[in-house]
Amino acid sequence: MKTSELSSVIPCAPVFDGWAPRDIRGGYTSDLLSDVMSKAKDGFVLITIQAHKNTVAVASMLGLAAVILCNDRPVPEDMVEAARAEGIPLFSTSETQFEVSGRLWAALRGDAP
């Protein structure tokens, strides 16, 4: 699955355009960036409510495929600028982390509608 397909399986929208599609190998849900740094893997999508530029820094350092911000969290401009500079796809959704995690898991298993 590619990051360009996320909006077809999760009701989310890209925060900005112009990023290159990336392969998605898995997902990780956490709001504690030290936890993300120790457990998330290259190619994973981070599902979180941590809307700040440090989230993008961690995503870039780990080679994450994308970041999905849940619960309609406002996305600060410095986070958008950091994601754009690093080429990290950034998505926003009104859904909870639980819902997004379930949808991504199903899609990666081939069970998405």
C-alpha positions, 0 to 999 in steps of 0.5 A, spaced: 500 500 500 502 507 498 501 513 502 497 516 496 492 510 497 490 512 505 485 517 503 481 511 500 481 507 506 481 512 512 477 518 512 483 523 512 485 528 508 493 530 506 495 537 510 499 539 504 500 537 497 507 535 493 509 529 497 512 523 493 508 517 495 511 512 499 510 504 501 507 503 507 509 497 511 505 497 517 503 502 523 504 505 530 500 508 534 502 512 540 503 519 543 509 518 546 515 520 542 520 516 545 516 510 545 515 511 537 523 512 537 524 505 540 518 501 537 516 504 530 519 502 524 521 504 517 515 505 512 510 505 518 505 510 519 505 514 525 498 515 528 498 520 533 495 526 536 502 530 537 501 536 533 508 539 533 514 539 529 518 534 533 513 529 531 515 530 524 523 530 526 522 523 529 518 521 523 524 523 518 529 520 523 525 513 523 524 513 515 516 513 517 511 513 511 507 518 513 503 521 520 496 521 521 493 526 526 487 524 529 481 527 533 481 533 528 487 536 532 489 543 529 496 542 525 500 548 527 504 551 521 511 550 523 509 542 523 506 543 516 513 547 514 517 541 517 513 536 514 514 539 507 521 540 508 522 533 510 517 530 504 513 527 510 506 526 508 501 529 513 494 527 514 488 529 518 482 526 520 476 527 525 477 519 527 480 517 533 486 513 533 483 507 535 478 507 529 484 509 524 489 504 527 483 499 525 482 501 518 489 501 517 490 494 519 484 492 515 487 495 509 494 492 510 491 485 511 487 486 504 480 487 508 479 494 507 472 495 503 
